[in-house]
Amino acid sequence: MEKKIETGKMLAFYKEKNIAPVSQNITDLSKHFHRRSTLYKQMGISPSDFSGKKVIEIGPGTGQNSLHIASLKPAMITLVEPNPIGVKGITELFDKYPSEQKYVSLEYSSIEEFSSEFKYDFVLCEGLIGASGHPDPAQLVSSITKHVSPGGTIVLTSIDYPAYLAEMLRRLIGHEMTRDIKDFESKVDLICDVFEPHLRFLPGMSRNSRDWAIDNLINPASVSHLVTFPGLVEILSDLGFSVSGTSPRFIADWAWYKDAALELDFFNRSALRSYWVNAHGFIDYKNTYAPRSEESNKQLEGMCKKIHLAISVYEVSNDQTLRSSILDDIVELSESLKRDMPFVYDALKEVLLWISETSIDPDKIKKSTGFGSWFGRSQTYVAFTLGK
């Protein structure tokens, strides 16, 4: 009998379509490894820290990122993957790399059902928590953190509403263009054709464009409630974890370490203070903005969340009254950013122009260099340490 394996809308969608749209380009393996090492260094983790350690990766997809960890010679790396297509991809990948394969054990299981006789020095889980579509994200996180050894490190990802706004508006445009297309592959083909030119503005893009389109612009989990950075910190704080690093790095404090030691939960509080004065910077990956008031950024977060969730309802209902309300909300958001973020303001005006026309012209969207080059910072990678 097949195991019952469910972790929310994301996995259900993957299994329904028989896909694993998470592959990375590893044609140049040294370049791939350098990207991954850079990510860990940003979070304050040296690649050598994995050597000789027990590592578990939850939801490794098709294994390209796991290959990097295996190359660092851990004591072992356990891969827990609930998608059968992912399991097949991982197996095929490591068959090509026997010197790394010897460190790997592969478990076809959800993290909720996985059990281990020991705990791990590093628990890695990226691209899952932020937009899994899980009905109880705190319960999902708890099922992951129970595998961390005292003093160990867990790496998770969050997604903030401003960071995901550009993708959500691409999703809205894609929905308008394909609402009458029933065939899944035909829908993917059109969306890829229109938005693939935008990805050329991302020089570090290593993900297959088709996978990106499916996962961000079609996958129903992507329009669920997101697990934001503050939300993730709150969950982990209650479980005894402290923030130790992030990518991108936005946490800064000038505290003397002896003073810091006097403040209860200093690391998490410091991380949240830094987040709220810099949260607007997540809306635009190309530019760096000066800190601004926490109040302004909480208003921004609220506006982006309202648009995000309204689009999720509109995708199902096609309610034209709701559509008009979304456009009004985009106008309000654009006006609030006009002074501080003229680039984002101009990109939003393009969206409003396209959506307001009788029919959307795909060619205009493909050739856009304004909205076309606008992306938010998407996922935030967060490293937490268990214990004081």
N, C-alpha and C positions, 0 to 999 in steps of 0.2 A: 504493500500500500504506500502511495506517495505521501511524503510528509506534508502537513499543512504549513505552508510558508507564506506569511503575509507581513509586510511592513508598511502598508499604506498604498496610496494611489500610484506612486512612482513604480513600485515593483509590479503592481497589478497591470499597469499599462505595458511595461516591458514584456511581461509574460503573455499578455493578450496578443501583442504584435510580434512575439517571438524575436525580440531584438535586445541588444545591449549597446545602446548608442553612446558609449563612453570611451571609445578607443583613442589612444594618443599616437601621434606620428613618431615612430622610433627608427625611421630610416637612418638617421644619424644618431646612433646610440649614445655617443659621448656628449652630444648636444642635449639630448634628453636627460641624461644623468646630471649634467651641469644645471639645467633648469630645476630639477628636483632638489639638488643640493642647495641651490640659491634659496628656494622656498624654505627649507629647514633652517638655513642660516638666518634668514629674516626673523624667524621665530626664536632665535637664540639656541638652536639645536645644531651642534656640529655633526656632520655626517659620520665622524668616527665614534660618536656616542652610541650608534647602533651596534657597533662591533661587539660580539660576544653576548648580546642581550636577547632576551625573549621578546619577540614582537608579534603582535596580532594586527591584521588589517581587516576591517569589517566593510563589506561591500567593495571589494577591489575591482569590480567590473570585469575587464578582460586582462588585467594583470600587468599592464605596462609600467605602472608606478611601483608595483610590488617588485618588479624585476630590479629596479634601482636599489631597494632596500636589501634584497637578497645579495646584490653585488657587494654590499658593505660588510658581508660576513657576520651576520647576527648568529647567536647560538641557534636560533630557529625563527621561522616566521610562519604563523598560522594564518591562512586566508579563509575567511568565512564569507561565502557568497551564496545568496538564495536564488539567483537567477540561473537556470540551467544553461542558457546561452553564454552567460559569463563564465560558468564552470568549464564549458567546452573551450572557450577562448583562452582561459588561463592554462588549461592542460596543453593545448596546442602550442602556446607561447613557450612554456617552460621546457617542453620537449626539445626545443631548439637550443636551450641553454642549460645543458646538464650540470655545469659547474655551479650554477646558481640554484638549480632545481633541488640539489641535495639538502638545502636549508628549508625547503618548503613542505608544509603539509596543507592539504586543501580539504575544506569541509563544505559540503553542500547543505547549508542550513541557514535559517534566519538567526539573527543574534539573540532573539528572545528564546529560541530553542537550543542554542549552542551552550554547552557546558564544558568546563575544563577543570582538571585536578589542581592546576596552579594558576597564579596570576602573572601578568606580563609587565615588563619594564616600560614598554611603549605600546599604546593602543592607538591605532590610526583609523580614522573614519572620515573621509572627505567626500563632499558632494551628496551627502545623505540627509543630515539633520535639517539643514536650512529649508529645503523644499521637498520633504519626503511625502507629504500628504498624509502622514500618520495621524490617527485621531487623538493620540495622546503623546505629544513629543517628549514630555518630561519622563513618561514611562519608558519610551524608547531610549532616551539618554541614560536613564538609570540602568537599563539592561546592558548598556555598553560599558559604563563606568565600573561596574562590579568586577570587571576583569583587570583593573589597574592595581598593581602592587603598591604598597605604601611607599611614598617618595617617587613613584613612577609618573610618567607623562602621558597625557592623552591629547591627541590633536583632532579637533572637530572643525566643522565649517558652519558659519551662520550666513544669512543673506538678509540685508536690510532693504527696506522698501525704496529709499532713494537710489540705492546701488542697482536695483533691478528695474528701475523705471524705463530706461531706454529699451530693454528687452520687452517689457510689457506693452509698450507702444508699437514695437514691431509686431508683436503678437496680435494687437488690435487690428493693425493694417492687414496682416496676414489673414486674419479671420474674415475681414471684409472682402478680401479678394477671393477667398476659397469657400465661402459659406455654402455655395451650391454644389461644391465638389464632394461627392460621397466617397470616392475611391481614395484610400489612404496614400498609396504611392503617388497618385496624381497630385494630391495636395502637397506632399513633400517636395515633389519635383518643382512645382510652381514657386513655393516658398523659398527653396534653395536658389532658384534662378534669380529671384528678385533680391534676396538679401545677401547672397554670397559676395557680391562686390563690396559690401560694407565691411566684411571680415578682412579685406585687404588693408584696411586702415589699422589693423592690429598686428604689428610686426612680429610679435611673439606668439601668435596663434599657432597652437600645435594640435588642435583638435580637428577631426574630420568635419567639414562644413555640414554634411548631411546629418551627422550625429548631433551637432550643435543645433541645427534647425529643429530636429525632432524633439530634442530634450528641452529646449527653451521656448519654442514657438508653438508646439503642438501638445506635448506632454501635459496632461491635466493636473499633475502634482505641482507644476510651476505656477499655477494660479491659485493655489491653496494659501491659507495663512502661512506666513513665513516665520521661521525661528530666527529672530534678529540677534545682534550681538548683545544688547542688554538682556534679552530674554534668555540667551544661552548662559550668560554670566550668572544670572539669578538662579537658574537650575543647578549649575555646577557649584555655586557657592553653598547652596543648601546641602550638597553632597560632600563638602569638605575640600573642594578644589580651589586653587588660586591661579589667576591668569599669570603666565610666565612669558608670553610673547605672542605677537600677531603678525600676519602678513595680509595687507600692507601694515607697516609700522606707524601707528599714530599715537601711541602712548608715550607721554613725556611728563616727568615730574622732577622737581629740584629738591626733593626731600633728602635730608641727611638720614642715612640708614638707621641710626639709633633713634631718631624721631619716628621714622617709618615703623620701626618695631613696636612702638607704643600704640599705634593705631590698629584697632581691631579690623581684620580683613583689609589691610592696606592695599594689597595688590589689586583686588577686585574693585575697590572703591576708586583707586587711582585710574584704573582702566576705564571705568564708567565716566569719570569726570572728563577724561581726555576724549572719549567717544562723543559725548554730547556737545562739546564745543567744536568738534571737527566733523560731525555727522554729515554736513552739507557736502563735504569733499568726496563722499561716496557716490554722488550723482554723476560725476564726470571724472573719468580715469586719466584724462590727458593733462588736466590742470591741477595745480595745488593752490588752495585758498587759505587766507588767514583765518584763524579761529574767530568764531562769532558766538553770540549768546546762546545758551542752552535753550532758552524759551523759543528763539527763532527756529532752532533745529528740531525741536519737538513739534512745532507747527508744520515744518516741512515734512517730517516723518508722517504726521497725521494726514497731510494732503496726498502724499504718495501712496500711503496705505489705502486711502479711500478710493483712489483711481484703480489701484491694483485689484481690490476686491470687487469693485463695480465691473471691471472688465471680465472677471471670472464669472459673474452672474450673467452678463450680457452675452458671453459666448454660448450659453445654454438657452437663454430666453429670446435673444435678438429683439428685445424690447426697445423700440425706437425712442420712447420717452427716456429710458435709461441711457441710451446712446447720446441723446442731447445733453443729459446731465453730466456725462463723462466729458464731453467737449467743454461744457461750462467749467468743470473742475480743472481741465487742462489750461483754460484761459486764466483762471485764478492763479494757478501755480506759476504759469509763465510770467505773469505780472509781478508776482512776488520775487522772482529771480532776475528781473530785467536789469536792475542796477548792479547786483553783485556777481551775476553769472550771465553775461551777455551771450556767450557761446551757446549755453543751454537754452536761453530765451529764444534765440534765432532757430534752433533745432525744433523747439516746440511749436513755433509759428509755422514751420514747414508742415509738421504733422497736422495742425489745424487746417491748413490750406488743402491738403490732400483729402482729409476726411470730409471736409465740407463740400467737395465737388460731387457731382451726380454719380460718377464712377471713378474709381481710383485708377490712375495711369501707372502701371508697373514700371514703365520705362523711366518716368520721373524719379521714382524711388530708387531704382538701380543706379541712376547717375548722380544721385545726391552726394555732395561732398560736405554738406552741413550736418543734417541729421544722419547721413550715412556714416560719418566719422565719429558720431557720438555714441559712446558706451559708458556705462557706469562701472564701478569697481567690482560688481557681481559678488562673488563669495569672499568672505573674510575667513582666513585660516587662524585658528586660535589654539595655542598650546596652553594646557593647564597642568599643574602639578598637584598631586594628592598629598595633603598634610601640610603642616606649618613649616 
